[in-house]
Amino acid sequence: MVDALTTSKLVFERLVSMADGSVIAMRAWNGEVWGPSNASATIVLNHPGALRALLLPPSDLTGGEAYIFNDVDIEGDIGEALRFAAELQSNNVGRLGSLRLLRQLRKLPADNRRSAHGRPKKEGRRLHSKKRDRASVTAHYNTGNDFFRLFLDPALVYSSAVFLDPDDSLEVAQRRKLDLICRKLQLRPGQRLLDIGCGWGALAIHAAQTYDVEVLGITLSAPQAQLAAAAARQAGVDDLVTFEVRDYRDVGGRYDAISSIGMFEHVGKGQLATYFSSVQKLLDPKGIFLNHGIVTRDRHIRRVTPTFVNTYVFPDGELVTVDEVIGEAEEAGFELRDVESLRSSYALTLRHWLTGLEENRAAALESVGETTYRIWRLYMAAAAVAFDSSAISVYQMVLEGADRPWTFGRRHLIAGDERSEELSVIRNP
């Protein structure tokens, strides 16, 4: 009979030899610890088959399920543990190319706890149909508004902040981002703004308060729309701001400016042409469209495959490359006039969110339970590592029609930048 403890230790030592720099430890189900005593993170094996459950079959979905269903636990800095995994992946160990390692893993018991759990089911057969998209968004936000309050800033801004200094607070960095968007859109009093994927309404409310514009915010989440409407009433701008549960493909009218912040990732590669053409029809010929979304550097993605994120966090979410985004936008008639990467800011934003979630662990467990808490802890940490490594990035693109007069320079962005924080604090007490 195979000694699972000895085999697990051999696998751990083999993995450590293949990584570059990350210092982690591992604790077996009997309490035995391998690795340095000062390790930033410790992977805990909860039963003799835990390492096999973590690594076979090799994929991020397998590893994610081993964690969320408690085959393994991660103590300490979860980001450091995931950096260790990323190093293995970059050295082609993620596919377990080492036959020796594969043989050792197959000696371990084939026990795993994911077999007792069914994966979330998709509603509707057609990917990115209106029905299925609404169900996917609902699945993501059905964790509840109170859960998101545990880690987001007070305005509940659920996208990358804009940090000018690592010591900026999350609240200040998010207010700066809201004002930056408004200035990129060159908003003027009396204009009409459409905010696609408006979240809990922070951008719409800020634009109405600070720039005196009329705003329609749309979301596919009814709880979001309800809370956003209440926030607008509390801020005294409900005469300027309206929130509706509506698909972007069902919106009519004309708008002087359109924003889409953190929604683009849900559109899907096959729907990019529809997305940009829909926005083009809604935008005044002299208007401005700002698209803020995450992209991947992986140019080898040929089809949507199950991953941890698109299975448990963002159902049906898809990432495309930045040049695909620009190409589809241009095909729809847009001209790219400004682009900015917020990659480093998003990594820092995610670390703020992760800290907030971990500090409020007890409240999160009471609100959503252990499995959901683990899903979100893993997602945030993994995303921060991916942004840090530039495997993914996030871009703000200013897109305009060819008929819009050219804006010389970036004075609309630079002027007042040093006082945007003070303006936001004054006007958003």
C-alpha positions in Angstrom: 0.0 0.0 0.0 1.3 3.4 -1.0 2.3 5.7 1.8 0.2 8.8 1.0 2.2 11.0 3.5 5.5 10.2 1.9 4.2 10.5 -1.6 2.6 13.9 -0.9 5.8 15.2 0.6 7.8 14.1 -2.5 5.3 15.9 -4.7 5.6 19.0 -2.7 9.4 19.0 -2.9 9.2 18.4 -6.6 6.8 21.4 -7.1 9.0 23.7 -5.0 12.1 22.7 -7.1 10.2 23.8 -10.2 9.1 27.2 -8.9 11.1 30.4 -8.9 11.2 32.3 -5.7 7.9 31.9 -4.0 8.3 30.6 -0.4 5.4 28.5 0.7 4.9 25.6 3.2 2.5 22.7 3.2 0.8 21.0 6.2 -0.4 17.4 6.0 -3.6 16.1 7.5 -1.6 14.6 10.4 -0.1 18.0 11.3 3.3 17.4 9.7 4.7 20.6 8.1 7.0 20.8 5.1 8.8 23.9 4.0 10.2 27.0 5.8 8.7 28.1 9.2 8.6 31.7 7.9 6.5 30.9 4.8 4.0 33.6 3.8 1.4 31.0 2.9 0.7 27.4 4.0 -1.3 25.0 1.9 -3.2 22.6 4.2 -4.0 19.1 2.9 -7.2 18.0 4.6 -7.0 14.3 3.6 -4.6 11.9 2.0 -6.0 12.5 -1.5 -5.9 16.3 -1.3 -2.9 16.9 -3.5 -4.3 14.7 -6.2 -7.6 16.6 -5.9 -5.8 19.9 -6.2 -3.7 19.0 -9.3 -5.6 16.4 -11.3 -6.9 16.9 -13.9 -4.6 19.9 -14.3 -6.7 23.1 -14.7 -7.5 26.2 -12.7 -11.0 24.9 -12.3 -9.7 21.7 -10.6 -7.5 23.7 -8.2 -10.3 26.2 -7.5 -12.7 23.4 -6.6 -10.2 21.7 -4.4 -10.0 24.9 -2.4 -13.7 26.0 -2.3 -14.9 22.5 -1.4 -12.2 22.1 1.3 -9.9 19.4 0.0 -7.2 22.0 0.8 -7.1 25.2 2.7 -4.8 28.2 2.3 -3.6 29.9 5.4 -1.7 33.2 5.4 -1.2 35.2 2.2 -3.4 33.5 -0.4 -1.9 35.8 -3.1 1.6 34.3 -2.4 0.2 30.7 -2.8 -1.4 31.7 -6.1 1.9 33.4 -7.3 3.5 30.0 -6.6 0.9 28.3 -8.8 1.4 31.0 -11.5 5.2 30.3 -11.5 4.6 26.6 -12.0 2.2 27.4 -14.8 4.7 29.7 -16.5 7.3 26.9 -16.3 4.8 24.6 -18.1 4.3 22.7 -14.9 0.7 23.7 -14.8 0.1 21.0 -17.4 2.1 18.6 -15.3 4.6 18.0 -18.1 6.8 16.0 -15.7 5.9 12.3 -16.1 7.6 11.6 -12.8 5.3 14.1 -11.0 2.3 12.7 -12.7 3.1 9.2 -11.7 3.5 10.3 -8.1 0.2 12.0 -8.0 -1.6 9.0 -9.4 -0.3 6.9 -6.5 -2.4 9.1 -4.1 -6.0 8.2 -3.2 -8.5 9.4 -5.8 -10.7 11.0 -3.1 -12.0 14.5 -3.6 -14.9 16.5 -2.2 -15.9 18.2 -5.5 -17.7 15.0 -6.5 -20.3 15.7 -3.8 -21.1 19.1 -5.4 -22.8 19.9 -8.7 -21.4 22.7 -10.8 -23.7 25.7 -11.4 -26.1 25.1 -14.3 -26.4 27.5 -17.2 -29.9 28.8 -18.0 -30.7 28.7 -21.7 -28.7 27.0 -24.4 -27.6 29.9 -26.5 -24.6 31.7 -25.2 -25.1 35.4 -24.6 -28.8 35.4 -25.4 -30.7 38.1 -23.5 -32.3 35.4 -21.2 -29.0 33.7 -20.4 -27.1 37.0 -19.9 -29.7 38.2 -17.4 -29.5 34.8 -15.6 -25.7 35.0 -15.5 -25.7 38.6 -14.0 -28.3 37.6 -11.5 -26.2 34.6 -10.4 -23.3 36.9 -9.8 -25.1 39.5 -7.8 -27.5 37.2 -5.9 -24.8 37.1 -3.1 -26.7 40.3 -2.1 -26.0 44.0 -1.6 -24.9 43.5 2.0 -22.2 41.1 0.9 -20.6 43.6 -1.5 -20.7 46.3 1.3 -18.2 44.1 3.2 -15.3 44.9 0.9 -16.3 47.7 -1.6 -15.9 51.5 -0.9 -18.8 53.4 0.6 -20.2 54.3 -2.9 -20.1 50.6 -3.9 -17.9 51.1 -7.0 -17.2 47.7 -8.4 -14.4 48.3 -11.0 -10.8 49.4 -10.9 -10.0 52.5 -8.9 -7.4 55.0 -10.1 -4.5 55.2 -7.7 -1.9 58.0 -8.0 -0.1 56.7 -4.9 -0.1 53.2 -3.3 -1.1 54.9 0.0 -4.3 56.4 -1.4 -7.4 55.1 0.3 -9.8 53.0 -1.8 -12.5 55.6 -1.3 -10.3 58.5 -2.7 -9.1 56.3 -5.6 -12.6 55.4 -6.6 -13.8 59.0 -6.4 -10.9 60.0 -8.6 -11.9 57.3 -11.1 -15.5 58.5 -11.3 -14.3 62.1 -12.0 -11.7 60.9 -14.5 -14.5 59.2 -16.5 -16.7 62.2 -16.5 -13.8 64.4 -17.7 -12.9 61.9 -20.5 -16.5 62.1 -21.6 -16.2 65.9 -21.5 -19.6 66.2 -19.8 -21.4 69.5 -19.9 -24.6 70.7 -18.0 -27.8 69.5 -19.7 -26.3 66.6 -21.6 -27.7 63.1 -21.6 -25.4 60.2 -20.4 -26.2 56.5 -20.8 -24.3 54.3 -18.3 -24.4 50.7 -19.5 -23.9 48.3 -16.6 -24.4 51.0 -14.0 -23.8 48.9 -10.9 -25.0 50.6 -7.7 -25.2 54.0 -9.4 -22.0 55.7 -8.2 -20.9 57.0 -11.6 -24.5 58.2 -12.6 -24.9 60.0 -9.2 -21.5 61.6 -9.4 -22.1 62.8 -13.0 -25.4 64.3 -12.0 -24.1 66.0 -8.9 -20.9 67.3 -10.3 -21.6 67.9 -14.0 -25.4 68.5 -13.9 -26.2 65.9 -16.6 -29.2 63.7 -17.1 -28.4 60.0 -16.7 -30.0 56.7 -17.5 -28.3 53.8 -15.8 -29.1 50.3 -16.9 -28.3 47.0 -15.2 -29.6 43.4 -15.4 -29.7 43.1 -11.6 -32.9 44.3 -10.0 -31.4 44.5 -6.5 -28.7 46.8 -7.9 -31.2 49.1 -9.6 -33.3 49.3 -6.4 -30.3 50.3 -4.3 -29.0 52.7 -6.9 -32.4 54.5 -7.1 -32.4 54.8 -3.3 -28.8 56.2 -3.3 -29.9 58.8 -6.0 -32.8 59.9 -3.8 -30.5 60.2 -0.8 -28.0 62.3 -2.9 -30.8 64.6 -4.1 -30.4 63.8 -7.8 -33.3 61.5 -8.4 -34.7 64.2 -10.7 -31.7 63.8 -13.0 -30.9 60.1 -12.6 -33.0 57.1 -13.6 -32.1 53.4 -13.2 -33.7 50.6 -15.2 -33.3 46.8 -15.4 -32.7 46.6 -19.1 -30.4 44.8 -21.6 -28.2 47.2 -23.6 -29.7 45.7 -26.8 -33.1 47.0 -25.8 -32.2 50.7 -25.2 -33.5 53.4 -27.5 -33.0 57.1 -27.9 -29.9 59.3 -28.4 -27.2 60.3 -25.9 -24.4 62.8 -25.8 -22.2 60.4 -23.9 -22.2 56.7 -23.1 -20.1 54.9 -20.5 -19.6 51.2 -20.0 -17.6 50.4 -16.9 -16.7 46.8 -16.0 -19.6 45.4 -18.1 -17.8 44.7 -21.3 -16.3 41.4 -20.0 -19.8 39.9 -20.1 -20.6 40.8 -23.7 -18.8 37.8 -25.3 -16.5 37.6 -28.3 -19.3 36.6 -30.6 -21.4 39.6 -29.6 -18.7 42.3 -29.9 -20.1 43.5 -33.3 -23.6 43.8 -31.9 -22.3 45.6 -28.8 -20.4 48.3 -30.6 -23.0 48.8 -33.3 -25.7 49.1 -30.6 -23.7 51.8 -28.8 -23.0 53.5 -32.1 -26.7 53.8 -32.9 -27.4 55.3 -29.4 -24.6 57.8 -29.5 -25.0 61.3 -30.9 -22.7 61.7 -34.0 -20.7 64.2 -32.0 -20.8 62.2 -28.8 -18.2 60.3 -26.8 -18.2 56.7 -25.7 -15.9 55.4 -22.9 -15.4 51.7 -22.7 -13.7 50.4 -19.6 -13.0 46.7 -19.6 -10.6 43.8 -18.9 -8.7 42.1 -21.7 -6.3 39.2 -21.9 -2.9 38.8 -23.5 -3.6 35.2 -24.4 -3.9 35.0 -28.1 -4.4 31.3 -28.2 -8.0 31.2 -26.9 -10.1 29.5 -29.6 -13.3 28.8 -27.7 -14.9 29.3 -24.4 -13.7 26.5 -21.9 -14.8 26.0 -18.3 -12.5 28.0 -15.9 -12.9 28.7 -12.3 -14.0 32.3 -12.9 -16.5 31.6 -15.7 -18.0 28.7 -13.7 -18.3 30.1 -10.2 -17.8 33.9 -10.4 -18.8 35.4 -13.7 -20.9 32.8 -15.6 -20.2 33.0 -19.4 -17.6 35.7 -18.9 -15.2 36.0 -21.8 -12.0 38.0 -22.3 -10.6 39.1 -25.6 -7.4 40.9 -26.6 -7.1 44.6 -26.8 -6.6 44.6 -30.6 -9.8 42.6 -31.0 -11.7 45.3 -29.1 -10.2 48.1 -31.1 -10.9 46.3 -34.4 -14.5 45.6 -33.6 -15.0 49.2 -32.5 -13.5 50.5 -35.7 -15.7 48.2 -37.7 -18.7 49.8 -36.0 -17.6 53.2 -37.1 -15.7 54.4 -34.0 -12.3 56.1 -33.9 -10.0 55.4 -30.9 -9.0 58.8 -29.6 -7.6 58.0 -26.2 -6.6 54.8 -24.3 -5.2 54.3 -20.8 -4.2 51.1 -19.0 -5.3 50.8 -15.3 -3.6 47.4 -14.8 -1.6 48.3 -11.7 -4.5 50.2 -10.2 -6.7 47.2 -10.6 -4.3 44.9 -8.9 -4.2 47.3 -6.0 -8.0 47.7 -6.0 -8.3 43.9 -5.7 -5.9 43.7 -2.8 -8.0 46.3 -1.0 -11.2 44.3 -1.7 -9.5 41.1 -0.6 -8.3 42.7 2.7 -11.8 43.9 3.3 -13.3 40.5 2.7 -10.8 38.7 4.9 -11.2 41.3 7.7 -15.0 40.7 7.5 -14.8 37.0 7.3 -17.3 36.3 10.1 -19.9 38.6 8.6 -19.3 37.1 5.1 -19.8 33.5 6.5 -23.0 34.5 8.1 -24.2 36.2 5.0 -23.2 33.8 2.2 -21.6 30.7 3.8 -18.2 29.1 3.7 -18.2 28.0 0.0 -19.2 31.4 -1.4 -16.7 33.1 0.9 -13.9 30.9 -0.5 -15.0 31.5 -4.1 -14.7 35.2 -3.7 -11.4 35.1 -1.7 -9.8 32.9 -4.3 -11.2 35.0 -7.2 -9.9 38.3 -5.9 -6.5 37.0 -5.0 -6.1 35.2 -8.4 -7.2 38.3 -10.3 -4.7 40.5 -8.4 -1.9 38.1 -9.3 -3.0 38.0 -12.9 -3.0 41.8 -13.1 0.4 42.0 -11.4 1.9 39.6 -13.9 0.2 41.4 -16.9 -1.6 38.2 -17.9 -4.7 40.4 -18.0 -5.1 44.2 -18.1 -7.9 46.8 -18.1 -8.2 49.7 -20.5 -10.3 52.8 -20.6 -10.9 53.6 -24.3 -12.3 56.9 -25.5 -14.2 56.2 -28.8 -15.7 58.8 -31.0 -17.4 59.1 -34.3 -15.4 60.5 -37.2 -17.7 63.6 -37.3 -16.8 64.8 -33.8 -14.4 67.8 -33.8 -10.9 66.9 -32.7 -10.0 67.8 -29.1 -6.4 69.2 -29.1 -4.3 68.0 -26.2 -5.7 66.6 -22.9 -6.5 69.8 -21.1 -9.9 68.4 -20.3 -8.2 65.7 -18.3 -5.3 67.6 -16.8 -7.1 70.7 -15.7 -8.3 70.3 -12.1 -6.8 66.8 -11.7 -4.9 67.8 -8.7 -8.1 69.0 -7.0 -10.5 66.3 -8.2 -10.3 64.6 -4.8 -11.2 67.8 -3.0 -14.1 68.5 -5.4 -15.5 65.0 -4.9 -15.3 65.2 -1.2 -17.0 68.7 -1.2 -19.8 67.7 -3.5 -20.3 64.2 -2.2 -20.3 64.7 1.6 
